[in-house]
């Protein structure tokens, strides 16, 4: 491209082919910007509004929170918590565990236990075997998502939804799968 073409293009005197190329490049830039914006929105939707420390502080102020999961998952959580002095594993004997269908359980955790769970799983997300890291990430994400929605300034009028560790789809009586995970 010579000087004459550079001046012609700078003045906006484009051939139809150059206009099409310019427009195509602009559409590609816009699509890339839209993709980037969508990724940022997705990331913002996934990331807690509060820091790890703030989540632990909010959790410590909760009276109780129910954790619904498979008994094996609760036992794995108990193994993650084994070095924690103030952790009391929920059991039927201490009245903090109710057995549900399909090996599922509902464990009631106090606020300090929820804070401790966030602390230990927050650390374990980056330590240990791949299995332990994956388990810790899953537990931390599920608990943090619920705790992140708690407004400490609000009263206790609204019940706190349970933390559900179950990725199975809900199957209705007709056999149709729903999009949300549940107790199946």
Backbone as CSV, one residue per row, in Angstrom:
resi,resn,N_x,N_y,N_z,CA_x,CA_y,CA_z,C_x,C_y,C_z
1,UNK,0.854,-1.151,0.000,0.000,0.000,0.000,0.906,1.221,0.000
2,UNK,0.618,2.108,-0.888,1.430,3.311,-1.027,0.839,4.474,-0.258
3,UNK,1.503,5.614,-0.388,1.087,6.830,0.301,-0.297,7.282,-0.160
4,UNK,-0.559,7.168,-1.439,-1.862,7.593,-1.970,-2.990,6.768,-1.355
5,UNK,-2.780,5.439,-1.238,-3.793,4.582,-0.616,-3.969,4.926,0.863
6,UNK,-2.886,5.179,1.550,-2.954,5.545,2.969,-3.773,6.812,3.156
7,UNK,-3.536,7.815,2.327,-4.286,9.076,2.413,-5.752,8.844,2.076
8,UNK,-6.011,8.067,1.033,-7.385,7.773,0.627,-8.141,7.074,1.759
9,UNK,-7.498,6.104,2.390,-8.135,5.370,3.490,-8.335,6.286,4.691
10,UNK,-7.331,7.127,4.988,-7.441,8.063,6.111,-8.587,9.043,5.904
11,UNK,-8.847,9.407,4.679,-9.947,10.323,4.373,-11.297,9.604,4.335
12,UNK,-11.273,8.277,4.496,-12.518,7.517,4.526,-13.038,7.133,3.173
13,UNK,-12.242,7.237,2.161,-12.670,6.881,0.805,-12.280,5.423,0.548
14,UNK,-13.112,4.531,1.044,-12.817,3.108,0.940,-13.556,2.480,-0.230
15,UNK,-12.931,1.466,-0.808,-13.605,0.682,-1.838,-14.632,-0.210,-1.137
16,UNK,-15.589,-0.739,-1.875,-16.567,-1.639,-1.244,-15.901,-2.826,-0.538
17,UNK,-14.850,-3.379,-1.104,-14.148,-4.499,-0.473,-13.493,-4.050,0.835
18,UNK,-12.907,-2.854,0.842,-12.273,-2.330,2.060,-13.322,-2.027,3.129
19,UNK,-14.476,-1.515,2.692,-15.554,-1.252,3.643,-16.035,-2.555,4.287
20,UNK,-16.177,-3.590,3.455,-16.606,-4.890,3.976,-15.572,-5.435,4.961
21,UNK,-14.308,-5.318,4.619,-13.236,-5.781,5.514,-13.258,-5.003,6.830
22,UNK,-13.434,-3.678,6.742,-13.500,-2.839,7.942,-14.685,-3.248,8.809
23,UNK,-15.842,-3.433,8.171,-17.046,-3.800,8.912,-16.913,-5.185,9.552
24,UNK,-16.317,-6.129,8.825,-16.103,-7.475,9.358,-15.180,-7.417,10.572
25,UNK,-14.105,-6.640,10.478,-13.181,-6.493,11.608,-13.885,-5.844,12.801
26,UNK,-14.743,-4.866,12.546,-15.488,-4.208,13.623,-16.452,-5.194,14.287
27,UNK,-17.122,-6.030,13.472,-18.029,-7.035,14.036,-17.263,-8.040,14.892
28,UNK,-16.076,-8.442,14.433,-15.262,-9.378,15.209,-14.831,-8.756,16.536
29,UNK,-14.434,-7.471,16.501,-14.051,-6.787,17.748,-15.237,-6.694,18.700
30,UNK,-16.409,-6.380,18.153,-17.608,-6.279,18.991,-17.966,-7.637,19.594
31,UNK,-17.857,-8.688,18.796,-18.154,-10.031,19.304,-17.163,-10.418,20.400
32,UNK,-15.888,-10.111,20.192,-14.871,-10.404,21.211,-15.146,-9.612,22.485
33,UNK,-15.536,-8.348,22.338,-15.872,-7.530,23.508,-17.094,-8.090,24.229
34,UNK,-18.100,-8.526,23.464,-19.295,-9.114,24.071,-18.948,-10.398,24.821
35,UNK,-18.083,-11.232,24.222,-17.639,-12.457,24.888,-16.924,-12.144,26.187
36,UNK,-16.014,-11.175,26.128,-15.268,-10.775,27.321,-16.218,-10.258,28.397
37,UNK,-17.189,-9.456,28.019,-18.163,-8.929,28.982,-18.986,-10.064,29.592
38,UNK,-19.364,-11.041,28.770,-20.126,-12.184,29.281,-19.294,-12.984,30.274
39,UNK,-18.016,-13.190,29.972,-17.136,-13.905,30.899,-16.999,-13.154,32.215
40,UNK,-16.876,-11.851,32.145,-16.766,-11.038,33.365,-18.055,-11.147,34.179
41,UNK,-19.211,-11.110,33.508,-20.489,-11.247,34.219,-20.616,-12.627,34.853
42,UNK,-20.199,-13.666,34.121,-20.239,-15.023,34.670,-19.358,-15.128,35.899
43,UNK,-18.145,-14.617,35.800,-17.204,-14.670,36.912,-17.758,-13.916,38.114
44,UNK,-18.349,-12.760,37.876,-18.918,-11.962,38.967,-20.088,-12.699,39.613
45,UNK,-20.859,-13.416,38.813,-21.990,-14.160,39.361,-21.519,-15.332,40.213
46,UNK,-20.381,-15.921,39.879,-19.854,-17.060,40.629,-19.094,-16.634,41.869
47,UNK,-18.409,-15.523,41.801,-17.551,-15.116,42.899,-18.371,-14.510,44.028
48,UNK,-18.030,-14.870,45.257,-18.746,-14.295,46.396,-18.585,-12.781,46.453
49,UNK,-19.610,-12.125,46.976,-19.540,-10.681,47.166,-18.602,-10.337,48.311
50,UNK,-18.446,-11.278,49.232,-17.635,-11.045,50.421,-16.316,-11.811,50.328
51,UNK,-15.306,-11.299,51.009,-14.015,-11.987,51.062,-14.151,-13.230,51.938
52,UNK,-13.153,-14.080,51.893,-13.124,-15.298,52.705,-13.288,-14.951,54.187
53,UNK,-12.556,-13.952,54.646,-12.627,-13.554,56.056,-14.021,-13.038,56.411
54,UNK,-14.614,-12.257,55.515,-15.968,-11.748,55.763,-16.982,-12.885,55.791
55,UNK,-16.808,-13.868,54.908,-17.709,-15.021,54.907,-17.627,-15.765,56.233
56,UNK,-16.410,-15.945,56.757,-16.262,-16.634,58.043,-16.921,-15.834,59.164
57,UNK,-16.774,-14.521,59.129,-17.382,-13.679,60.163,-18.909,-13.737,60.090
58,UNK,-19.451,-13.684,58.885,-20.908,-13.798,58.719,-21.370,-15.160,59.222
59,UNK,-20.663,-16.218,58.822,-21.030,-17.578,59.228,-21.001,-17.731,60.741
60,UNK,-20.017,-17.137,61.394,-19.897,-17.260,62.845,-21.111,-16.679,63.560
61,UNK,-21.799,-15.747,62.933,-22.966,-15.129,63.541,-24.279,-15.839,63.267
62,UNK,-24.246,-16.893,62.484,-25.456,-17.645,62.144,-25.809,-18.564,63.315
63,UNK,-27.098,-18.658,63.639,-27.473,-19.572,64.725,-27.316,-21.022,64.277
64,UNK,-27.853,-21.352,63.107,-27.667,-22.703,62.579,-27.915,-22.703,61.081
65,UNK,-27.380,-23.711,60.449,-27.502,-23.869,59.002,-27.557,-25.360,58.735
66,UNK,-28.461,-25.787,57.872,-28.566,-27.206,57.531,-27.721,-27.523,56.310
67,UNK,-27.041,-28.653,56.387,-26.238,-29.177,55.286,-26.883,-30.482,54.864
68,UNK,-27.304,-30.560,53.608,-27.913,-31.779,53.085,-26.925,-32.397,52.109
69,UNK,-26.536,-33.629,52.401,-25.549,-34.308,51.556,-25.646,-35.810,51.794
70,UNK,-24.873,-36.560,51.061,-24.791,-37.993,51.277,-23.971,-38.231,52.539
71,UNK,-24.252,-39.310,53.246,-23.520,-39.619,54.480,-22.021,-39.739,54.215
72,UNK,-21.648,-40.288,53.060,-20.222,-40.394,52.724,-19.580,-39.015,52.599
73,UNK,-20.325,-38.063,52.035,-19.798,-36.694,51.918,-19.619,-36.079,53.300
74,UNK,-20.570,-36.320,54.196,-20.439,-35.799,55.561,-19.236,-36.434,56.261
75,UNK,-19.020,-37.725,56.031,-17.843,-38.379,56.620,-16.546,-37.799,56.059
76,UNK,-16.530,-37.494,54.762,-15.338,-36.865,54.167,-15.117,-35.491,54.790
77,UNK,-16.186,-34.737,54.986,-16.064,-33.437,55.650,-15.481,-33.636,57.043
78,UNK,-15.968,-34.644,57.753,-15.435,-34.940,59.085,-13.945,-35.231,59.052
79,UNK,-13.483,-35.946,58.017,-12.038,-36.221,57.899,-11.261,-34.944,57.606
80,UNK,-11.863,-34.023,56.831,-11.194,-32.740,56.582,-11.075,-31.935,57.873
81,UNK,-12.000,-32.157,58.791,-12.054,-31.365,60.016,-11.334,-32.039,61.182
82,UNK,-10.686,-33.170,60.961,-10.167,-33.979,62.062,-9.194,-33.250,62.975
83,UNK,-8.439,-32.315,62.516,-7.487,-31.603,63.371,-8.097,-30.370,64.029
84,UNK,-9.361,-30.151,63.851,-10.008,-28.955,64.370,-10.627,-29.279,65.723
85,UNK,-10.098,-28.656,66.771,-10.524,-28.963,68.140,-12.005,-28.727,68.386
86,UNK,-12.558,-27.660,67.828,-13.939,-27.314,68.156,-14.977,-27.906,67.203
87,UNK,-14.573,-28.810,66.326,-15.531,-29.440,65.419,-16.164,-30.640,66.110
88,UNK,-17.482,-30.683,66.098,-18.218,-31.831,66.612,-18.979,-32.416,65.432
89,UNK,-18.641,-33.648,65.079,-19.288,-34.282,63.935,-20.774,-34.464,64.233
90,UNK,-21.660,-33.982,63.350,-23.095,-34.180,63.568,-23.437,-35.673,63.551
91,UNK,-24.166,-36.099,64.554,-24.605,-37.495,64.640,-26.063,-37.518,65.078
92,UNK,-26.678,-38.687,64.908,-28.048,-38.838,65.404,-28.056,-38.742,66.926
93,UNK,-27.003,-39.254,67.561,-26.925,-39.247,69.026,-26.919,-37.823,69.590
94,UNK,-26.228,-36.891,68.917,-26.210,-35.519,69.445,-27.354,-34.671,68.879
95,UNK,-28.271,-35.311,68.144,-29.465,-34.626,67.660,-29.232,-33.678,66.500
96,UNK,-28.072,-33.768,65.875,-27.750,-32.836,64.793,-27.736,-33.514,63.428
97,UNK,-28.268,-34.730,63.346,-28.250,-35.465,62.080,-29.578,-36.192,61.900
98,UNK,-30.165,-36.023,60.727,-31.391,-36.733,60.368,-31.111,-37.459,59.063
99,UNK,-31.421,-38.749,59.046,-31.228,-39.535,57.825,-32.402,-39.308,56.880
100,UNK,-32.078,-39.146,55.601,-33.078,-38.955,54.552,-33.014,-40.154,53.610
101,UNK,-33.810,-40.148,52.569,-33.804,-41.236,51.590,-32.510,-41.257,50.791
102,UNK,-32.168,-42.432,50.279,-31.052,-42.568,49.350,-29.680,-42.312,49.953
103,UNK,-29.528,-42.540,51.255,-28.229,-42.329,51.895,-27.928,-40.876,52.211
104,UNK,-28.902,-40.007,51.938,-28.715,-38.582,52.209,-28.967,-38.305,53.687
105,UNK,-28.361,-37.224,54.185,-28.556,-36.797,55.566,-28.747,-35.286,55.605
106,UNK,-29.386,-34.835,56.663,-29.503,-33.400,56.946,-28.757,-33.187,58.255
107,UNK,-27.639,-32.460,58.173,-26.828,-32.165,59.351,-27.028,-30.705,59.721
108,UNK,-27.286,-30.452,60.988,-27.448,-29.081,61.463,-26.120,-28.612,62.033
109,UNK,-25.622,-27.511,61.469,-24.344,-26.946,61.900,-24.595,-25.606,62.575
110,UNK,-23.879,-25.349,63.654,-23.960,-24.036,64.293,-23.138,-23.050,63.479
111,UNK,-23.351,-21.762,63.718,-22.582,-20.735,63.018,-21.078,-20.912,63.164
112,UNK,-20.578,-21.122,64.401,-19.133,-21.343,64.539,-18.636,-22.558,63.753
113,UNK,-19.479,-23.602,63.661,-19.081,-24.762,62.858,-19.036,-24.415,61.374
114,UNK,-19.972,-23.592,60.921,-19.972,-23.168,59.514,-18.720,-22.343,59.235
115,UNK,-18.365,-21.448,60.163,-17.148,-20.645,59.993,-15.918,-21.538,59.961
116,UNK,-15.878,-22.531,60.841,-14.755,-23.472,60.870,-14.699,-24.273,59.578
117,UNK,-15.862,-24.686,59.086,-15.928,-25.432,57.825,-15.385,-24.589,56.674
118,UNK,-15.755,-23.316,56.626,-15.216,-22.425,55.589,-13.705,-22.281,55.731
119,UNK,-13.231,-22.158,56.962,-11.791,-22.009,57.194,-11.032,-23.238,56.707
120,UNK,-11.460,-24.422,57.144,-10.737,-25.655,56.803,-10.842,-25.973,55.312
121,UNK,-12.028,-25.850,54.732,-12.154,-26.172,53.310,-11.498,-25.094,52.457
122,UNK,-11.491,-23.860,52.949,-10.783,-22.795,52.231,-9.306,-23.102,52.114
123,UNK,-8.735,-23.639,53.167,-7.322,-24.037,53.165,-7.127,-25.296,52.323
124,UNK,-8.016,-26.280,52.504,-7.870,-27.577,51.834,-8.081,-27.499,50.326
125,UNK,-8.704,-26.418,49.840,-8.894,-26.274,48.388,-7.563,-26.253,47.653
126,UNK,-6.493,-25.918,48.374,-5.183,-25.749,47.746,-4.141,-26.731,48.276
127,UNK,-4.534,-27.644,49.145,-3.589,-28.564,49.781,-4.068,-30.003,49.639
128,UNK,-3.141,-30.934,49.694,-3.489,-32.345,49.720,-3.685,-32.939,48.341
129,UNK,-4.324,-34.113,48.346,-4.520,-34.850,47.102,-5.541,-34.145,46.213
130,UNK,-5.554,-34.550,44.960,-6.503,-33.969,44.005,-7.943,-34.203,44.465
131,UNK,-8.207,-35.393,45.003,-9.543,-35.713,45.500,-9.924,-34.804,46.665
132,UNK,-9.015,-34.618,47.613,-9.313,-33.750,48.757,-9.519,-32.310,48.316
133,UNK,-8.699,-31.852,47.369,-8.856,-30.475,46.878,-10.210,-30.309,46.192
134,UNK,-10.587,-31.292,45.370,-11.873,-31.221,44.666,-13.035,-31.237,45.657
135,UNK,-12.965,-32.111,46.641,-14.023,-32.171,47.659,-14.109,-30.863,48.424
136,UNK,-12.968,-30.336,48.819,-12.941,-29.083,49.579,-13.490,-27.930,48.744
137,UNK,-13.128,-27.887,47.453,-13.639,-26.812,46.590,-15.160,-26.884,46.487
138,UNK,-15.681,-28.096,46.327,-17.134,-28.281,46.180,-17.860,-27.857,47.452
139,UNK,-17.359,-28.295,48.604,-17.993,-27.936,49.875,-17.885,-26.434,50.102
140,UNK,-16.687,-25.887,49.904,-16.482,-24.453,50.133,-17.410,-23.634,49.241
141,UNK,-17.471,-23.976,47.964,-18.313,-23.221,47.027,-19.778,-23.252,47.436
142,UNK,-20.260,-24.418,47.827,-21.670,-24.546,48.199,-21.982,-23.769,49.474
143,UNK,-21.119,-23.888,50.479,-21.352,-23.186,51.747,-21.189,-21.684,51.545
144,UNK,-20.126,-21.280,50.844,-19.872,-19.851,50.624,-21.017,-19.199,49.857
145,UNK,-21.607,-19.910,48.899,-22.708,-19.342,48.113,-23.909,-19.018,48.998
146,UNK,-24.196,-19.870,49.972,-25.323,-19.614,50.879,-24.968,-18.512,51.869
147,UNK,-23.787,-18.607,52.483,-23.373,-17.610,53.481,-23.263,-16.234,52.838
148,UNK,-22.828,-16.189,51.595,-22.652,-14.915,50.898,-23.973,-14.158,50.746
149,UNK,-25.083,-14.872,50.744,-26.397,-14.247,50.585,-26.997,-13.779,51.910
150,UNK,-26.356,-14.102,53.023,-26.871,-13.714,54.337,-26.521,-12.259,54.598
151,UNK,-27.508,-11.499,55.019,-27.288,-10.102,55.387,-27.263,-10.023,56.911
152,UNK,-26.075,-9.833,57.499,-25.981,-9.803,58.961,-26.814,-8.688,59.590
153,UNK,-27.062,-7.619,58.851,-27.831,-6.494,59.388,-29.328,-6.796,59.430
154,UNK,-29.764,-7.735,58.618,-31.183,-8.093,58.584,-31.510,-8.955,59.799
155,UNK,-32.761,-8.966,60.155,-33.188,-9.794,61.273,-33.187,-11.257,60.896
156,UNK,-33.621,-12.077,61.823,-33.639,-13.516,61.570,-35.008,-13.978,61.087
157,UNK,-35.767,-13.071,60.472,-37.102,-13.417,59.979,-37.047,-14.419,58.828
158,UNK,-36.068,-14.258,57.961,-35.953,-15.131,56.792,-35.127,-16.367,57.139
159,UNK,-35.647,-17.561,56.851,-34.842,-18.757,57.102,-33.675,-18.837,56.116
160,UNK,-32.592,-19.399,56.578,-31.425,-19.589,55.712,-31.648,-20.870,54.920
161,UNK,-31.535,-20.812,53.603,-31.720,-22.044,52.825,-30.620,-23.045,53.159
162,UNK,-30.916,-24.327,53.039,-29.881,-25.316,53.346,-28.800,-25.334,52.271
163,UNK,-27.629,-25.767,52.673,-26.551,-26.034,51.719,-26.800,-27.448,51.214
164,UNK,-26.917,-27.612,49.912,-27.202,-28.928,49.339,-26.015,-29.360,48.494
165,UNK,-25.398,-30.462,48.909,-24.304,-31.053,48.132,-24.877,-32.260,47.398
166,UNK,-25.450,-32.017,46.254,-26.061,-33.079,45.465,-26.245,-32.562,44.048
167,UNK,-25.490,-33.084,43.125,-25.550,-32.606,41.746,-26.487,-33.446,40.884
168,UNK,-27.194,-34.379,41.497,-28.125,-35.201,40.711,-29.316,-34.368,40.280
169,UNK,-29.832,-34.607,39.077,-31.050,-33.903,38.668,-32.246,-34.464,39.434
170,UNK,-33.217,-33.617,39.684,-34.453,-34.056,40.327,-35.279,-34.781,39.282
171,UNK,-35.794,-35.942,39.620,-36.647,-36.695,38.706,-38.067,-36.594,39.233
172,UNK,-38.958,-36.083,38.399,-40.357,-35.919,38.796,-41.095,-37.234,38.630
173,UNK,-42.341,-37.262,39.061,-43.146,-38.480,38.962,-43.294,-38.935,37.520
174,UNK,-43.284,-37.986,36.585,-43.423,-38.357,35.179,-42.111,-38.851,34.588
175,UNK,-41.019,-38.735,35.379,-39.728,-39.192,34.892,-38.927,-38.124,34.196
176,UNK,-39.490,-36.904,34.075,-38.756,-35.814,33.430,-37.679,-35.288,34.361
177,UNK,-36.527,-34.990,33.817,-35.462,-34.376,34.598,-35.691,-32.881,34.643
178,UNK,-35.487,-32.300,35.822,-35.519,-30.856,35.948,-34.088,-30.364,35.924
179,UNK,-33.905,-29.070,35.735,-32.570,-28.503,35.615,-31.854,-28.343,36.942
180,UNK,-32.578,-28.334,38.057,-31.943,-28.037,39.322,-31.528,-29.311,40.040
181,UNK,-30.371,-29.266,40.740,-29.979,-30.411,41.544,-30.901,-30.510,42.746
182,UNK,-31.005,-31.678,43.296,-31.856,-31.809,44.460,-31.645,-33.111,45.171
183,UNK,-32.634,-33.501,45.905,-32.526,-34.697,46.711,-32.995,-35.933,45.977
184,UNK,-33.502,-35.773,44.779,-33.861,-36.862,43.902,-34.741,-37.854,44.487
